């Protein structure tokens, strides 16, 4: 695995990972085909496909499905982490049509970036949700059903991990393994995809992430605060996996978890940032259409008499997208990836409030600078 740093790969494996390494390095990988299924298994596969398709309509349906699952199975920590990160995905999507980014990006750029975000959000759900439902059925029937995972084209890596979890109930190990799996799953399908490389990662990623520092993932709390993390190398698989581990530790820190979970339960996901900061954002556009932009943010407060920032709900910002079928290639090739499963308690302090406020102000300055250049361009 190219993303794994050499110093990690050379380290010894802790005893709890030895059994996983043994399974991952087996030459024979048992598989199953539809013509081998009995009636009960066949109906279960159809049910999971149907439920996955029903949940994979847009960012809101996916995000809600993760939380609904977590309420029933709180032992699957990834489901709540996935819910909170997917909320951020929705906010990023609607930002493209909001007060700020709609003035920085062209219509074409907005659509290209949405396509990038939506494809990744869709792919993760169609890979992870069948795994979650198969776990749910395994619990209901008190029997291991993960031999059926190949029928959903789930990585061999996760087949080994789910089998291990079903016996050992190691929540940390399962969560981090799912972080590794989902980010590795996206790597070739989205991050290394030539289309997204040319339209987003080599152009918009620089424009948005490097210039405006928009790689922030935030978790709102019950008292109106936000905590989170920033990633500066989004295209790096290694960095995305480490970010996922830090976010997991931050989310499940005893000082944070209950406040974030209670907030999530009390605030249904709409895609609008009004969900967490109604004093700054509104899902109704209060500003004068196409008028010159006036600064309205100071220290994450709206200036007196100024309209709030427009942050639309998802269904008014973007139509549902019919996605093409996912590529079936298995990303797993090197057992050394299990080094990521070692316990690492570094979570950072999660302080992101001032950084996020600064980002909003930076975008405002970018809008004003862009509008100041327009008269000059129109004269040429």
C-alpha positions in Angstrom: 0.0 0.0 0.0 1.8 3.1 -1.2 0.2 5.5 1.3 1.7 3.6 4.2 4.8 5.4 5.5 8.0 3.2 5.6 8.6 3.7 9.3 5.1 2.3 10.0 5.5 -0.7 7.8 8.8 -1.7 9.6 7.2 -1.7 13.0 6.2 -4.8 14.9 2.6 -5.9 14.9 0.9 -6.0 18.3 -0.4 -9.5 19.4 -4.1 -8.6 18.7 -3.3 -8.0 15.0 -1.4 -11.3 14.5 -4.6 -13.3 13.9 -5.8 -10.7 11.4 -2.5 -10.8 9.5 -2.7 -14.6 9.3 -6.1 -14.4 7.7 -5.2 -11.5 5.3 -2.1 -13.4 4.0 -4.0 -16.6 3.2 -3.6 -17.5 -0.4 -7.1 -18.9 -0.8 -10.0 -16.4 -0.4 -13.3 -18.2 -0.2 -16.0 -16.7 -2.3 -19.7 -17.3 -3.1 -21.9 -16.9 -6.2 -25.6 -16.3 -6.4 -26.3 -19.7 -7.9 -25.0 -21.2 -4.6 -27.5 -19.4 -2.4 -30.5 -21.0 -0.8 -33.9 -19.2 -0.8 -33.3 -17.5 2.6 -29.9 -16.2 1.6 -31.2 -15.1 -1.8 -34.0 -13.1 -0.2 -31.6 -11.5 2.2 -29.4 -10.3 -0.6 -32.3 -8.8 -2.4 -33.5 -7.1 0.7 -30.1 -5.5 1.4 -29.8 -4.4 -2.3 -33.2 -2.8 -2.0 -32.6 -1.1 1.3 -29.2 0.2 0.1 -30.8 1.7 -3.0 -33.6 3.3 -1.0 -31.1 5.0 1.3 -28.6 6.0 -1.4 -30.7 8.7 -3.0 -28.9 11.8 -1.8 -26.7 13.1 1.0 -29.7 13.7 3.3 -31.1 10.1 2.9 -27.6 8.6 3.4 -26.8 10.8 6.5 -30.1 9.9 8.1 -29.6 6.2 7.4 -26.3 6.1 9.2 -27.9 7.7 12.3 -30.9 5.4 12.2 -28.6 2.4 12.1 -26.5 3.8 15.0 -29.5 4.2 17.2 -30.2 0.5 16.9 -26.5 -0.6 17.0 -24.4 1.9 19.1 -21.6 -0.6 19.2 -20.9 0.2 15.6 -19.0 3.5 16.2 -18.4 4.1 12.5 -22.1 4.6 11.9 -22.1 7.8 14.1 -18.8 9.0 12.7 -20.1 8.4 9.2 -23.2 10.3 10.0 -21.3 13.3 11.3 -18.8 13.3 8.4 -21.6 12.9 5.9 -23.3 16.0 7.4 -20.2 17.9 6.5 -20.4 16.5 3.0 -23.9 17.9 2.7 -22.8 21.3 4.0 -20.0 21.4 1.5 -22.5 20.6 -1.3 -24.9 23.4 -0.3 -22.1 25.9 0.3 -21.6 25.8 -3.5 -25.0 27.4 -3.9 -24.8 29.7 -0.8 -24.0 33.3 -0.3 -20.2 32.9 -0.5 -18.9 30.2 -2.9 -21.6 31.0 -5.5 -19.8 34.3 -6.0 -16.3 32.8 -6.1 -17.0 29.8 -8.4 -18.5 29.7 -11.9 -21.6 27.6 -12.5 -19.5 25.0 -14.2 -17.0 24.8 -11.3 -20.0 24.5 -8.8 -21.3 21.6 -10.8 -17.9 19.8 -11.1 -17.2 20.1 -7.4 -20.7 18.9 -6.5 -20.3 15.9 -8.8 -17.0 15.1 -7.0 -18.6 15.3 -3.6 -21.8 13.5 -4.6 -19.9 10.6 -6.2 -17.7 10.0 -3.1 -20.7 10.2 -0.8 -22.7 7.8 -3.0 -19.8 5.3 -3.3 -19.1 5.1 0.4 -22.8 4.4 1.2 -23.2 1.7 -1.4 -20.0 0.0 0.0 -20.6 0.4 3.7 -24.4 0.1 4.0 -24.6 -3.6 2.9 -21.9 -4.3 5.5 -24.0 -2.7 8.2 -27.2 -4.5 7.2 -25.4 -7.8 7.0 -24.1 -7.2 10.5 -27.6 -6.4 11.7 -28.9 -9.7 10.3 -26.0 -11.6 11.8 -27.0 -10.2 15.2 -30.7 -11.0 14.7 -30.0 -14.6 13.7 -27.0 -15.0 16.0 -25.0 -16.4 13.2 -22.1 -15.1 11.1 -23.3 -14.1 7.7 -20.2 -12.3 6.4 -19.5 -15.1 4.0 -22.1 -13.2 1.9 -20.0 -10.0 1.6 -18.4 -11.0 -1.8 -21.9 -10.7 -3.3 -21.7 -7.0 -2.5 -18.1 -6.7 -3.9 -16.8 -5.7 -0.4 -13.1 -5.8 0.0 -11.5 -9.0 1.3 -9.9 -6.9 4.0 -13.3 -6.1 5.5 -14.4 -9.7 5.3 -11.5 -10.6 7.6 -12.2 -7.7 9.9 -16.0 -8.4 10.3 -15.3 -12.0 11.1 -12.8 -10.9 13.7 -15.2 -8.3 15.2 -18.1 -10.8 15.4 -15.9 -12.9 17.7 -13.9 -10.2 19.6 -16.2 -7.1 19.6 -13.2 -4.7 19.3 -15.1 -1.5 18.5 -11.9 0.6 18.0 -10.4 -1.9 15.6 -13.6 -2.2 13.5 -14.0 1.6 13.3 -10.5 2.3 12.2 -10.6 -0.6 9.7 -13.8 0.9 8.2 -12.0 4.3 8.0 -9.1 2.6 6.1 -11.5 0.7 3.9 -13.7 3.6 2.9 -10.8 5.9 2.1 -9.0 3.2 0.2 -12.2 2.4 -1.6 -12.5 6.0 -2.8 -8.8 6.3 -3.8 -8.9 4.9 -7.3 -12.6 5.5 -7.9 -12.6 9.2 -7.1 -9.3 10.7 -6.0 -7.2 9.0 -8.7 -10.0 9.2 -11.3 -8.6 11.2 -14.3 -11.8 13.2 -14.7 -11.8 14.4 -11.1 -8.0 14.9 -11.2 -8.3 17.4 -14.0 -11.6 19.1 -13.1 -11.4 19.2 -9.3 -8.2 18.1 -7.6 -5.7 19.9 -9.8 -7.8 23.1 -10.1 -10.6 23.5 -7.7 -8.9 21.7 -4.9 -6.1 24.2 -5.0 -8.5 27.1 -5.4 -10.7 26.1 -2.5 -8.6 24.1 -0.1 -5.2 25.8 -0.4 -6.3 29.3 -1.1 -9.4 29.4 1.1 -8.6 26.6 3.5 -11.9 24.8 3.2 -10.9 21.4 4.3 -12.5 21.7 7.7 -14.7 18.9 9.2 -16.7 20.2 12.1 -18.8 18.7 14.8 -21.5 21.0 16.4 -22.2 20.7 20.1 -25.3 21.2 22.1 -24.1 24.6 23.5 -23.6 26.1 20.0 -19.9 25.5 19.8 -18.0 23.6 17.1 -15.0 21.3 17.3 -13.2 19.6 14.5 -10.1 19.0 12.4 -8.6 20.4 9.2 -6.8 18.4 6.5 -4.3 20.2 4.2 -3.5 17.3 1.9 -6.9 16.0 0.9 -5.4 14.1 -2.1 -3.2 12.0 0.3 -4.8 8.7 1.3 -2.4 8.4 4.3 -3.4 11.8 5.6 -7.1 11.1 5.1 -6.9 7.9 7.1 -5.0 9.7 9.9 -7.7 12.4 9.8 -10.4 9.8 10.2 -8.6 8.4 13.2 -8.3 11.8 14.8 -12.0 12.6 14.1 -13.0 9.3 15.7 -11.0 10.0 18.9 -12.4 13.5 19.0 -16.0 12.4 18.5 -15.9 9.7 21.1 -13.9 11.7 23.7 -15.9 11.6 26.9 -16.0 15.4 27.0 -17.6 15.6 23.5 -19.6 12.6 22.7 -22.9 13.1 24.6 -23.1 16.8 23.5 -22.6 16.0 19.8 -24.9 13.0 19.8 -27.7 14.9 21.6 -27.2 17.8 19.1 -27.5 15.3 16.2 -30.6 13.8 17.5 -32.3 17.2 18.1 -31.3 18.7 14.8 -32.3 16.6 11.7 -29.9 17.0 8.8 -31.2 19.3 6.0 -27.9 20.2 4.4 -28.1 23.8 5.5 -25.6 25.2 7.9 -28.5 26.9 9.6 -28.8 23.5 11.3 -25.9 24.3 13.6 -25.6 28.2 13.4 -28.9 29.9 12.8 -27.4 33.2 14.1 -25.1 33.2 11.0 -26.9 31.2 8.4 -30.4 31.1 7.0 -32.0 28.7 4.5 -33.8 31.6 3.0 -31.8 34.2 1.0 -32.2 37.5 2.7 -29.8 39.5 0.4 -30.6 41.6 -2.7 -30.2 39.3 -5.8 -27.0 40.0 -7.8 -26.2 43.2 -5.9 -22.6 44.0 -5.0 -21.4 42.0 -2.0 -21.1 43.8 1.3 -19.1 42.4 4.2 -21.3 41.0 6.9 -19.2 38.7 9.1 -17.1 39.7 12.1 -15.9 37.1 14.6 -18.6 34.7 13.4 -21.3 37.2 14.0 -23.5 39.0 11.4 -23.0 42.7 11.5 -26.0 44.7 12.7 -28.6 45.2 9.9 -26.8 42.9 7.5 -28.5 39.8 6.0 -27.5 36.4 7.3 -25.4 34.1 5.0 -27.6 32.0 2.7 -27.2 28.3 3.2 -29.9 26.4 1.3 -31.2 23.0 2.3 -30.0 20.3 0.0 -33.2 19.6 -1.9 -33.4 23.2 -3.0 -29.7 23.4 -3.9 -29.2 20.2 -6.0 -31.3 17.6 -7.8 -30.9 13.9 -7.1 -28.3 12.3 -9.3 -28.5 8.8 -11.0 -25.1 7.3 -10.5 -23.3 4.8 -12.7 -22.5 1.5 -11.2 -19.4 1.3 -8.9 -16.2 -0.3 -10.1 -15.8 -3.7 -8.6 -12.0 -3.9 -8.2 -10.7 -4.8 -4.6 -8.3 -2.1 -3.3 -6.7 -4.5 -0.8 -3.3 -5.9 -1.8 -0.9 -5.5 1.2 -1.4 -6.9 4.7 0.8 -4.0 6.1 -2.3 -1.8 6.0 -3.1 -3.3 9.4 -0.5 -1.0 10.9 -3.2 1.7 10.7 -5.2 -0.4 13.2 -2.8 0.2 16.0 -4.3 2.3 18.8 -3.3 5.9 18.5 -4.8 8.2 21.1 -3.7 11.5 19.5 -6.9 13.4 18.7 -5.8 17.0 18.9 -7.8 19.5 20.9 -10.4 20.0 18.2 -10.2 23.8 18.5 -11.5 25.0 15.1 -13.9 27.8 15.9 -11.5 30.7 15.2 -10.1 28.9 12.1 -13.6 28.4 10.7 -14.6 32.0 11.4 -11.4 33.2 9.7 -12.3 31.0 6.6 -15.7 32.7 6.3 -14.0 36.2 6.4 -11.3 35.1 3.9 -14.0 34.0 1.4 -15.6 37.4 1.9 -12.3 39.2 1.0 -12.0 36.9 -2.0 -15.5 37.9 -3.2 -14.7 41.6 -2.8 -11.4 41.2 -4.6 -13.1 39.4 -7.5 -15.8 42.1 -7.8 -13.2 44.9 -7.7 -11.6 43.4 -10.8 -14.8 43.0 -12.8 -15.1 46.6 -14.0 -11.5 46.5 -15.3 -12.2 43.3 -17.2 -15.4 44.6 -18.7 -13.5 47.6 -20.2 -11.0 45.4 -22.2 
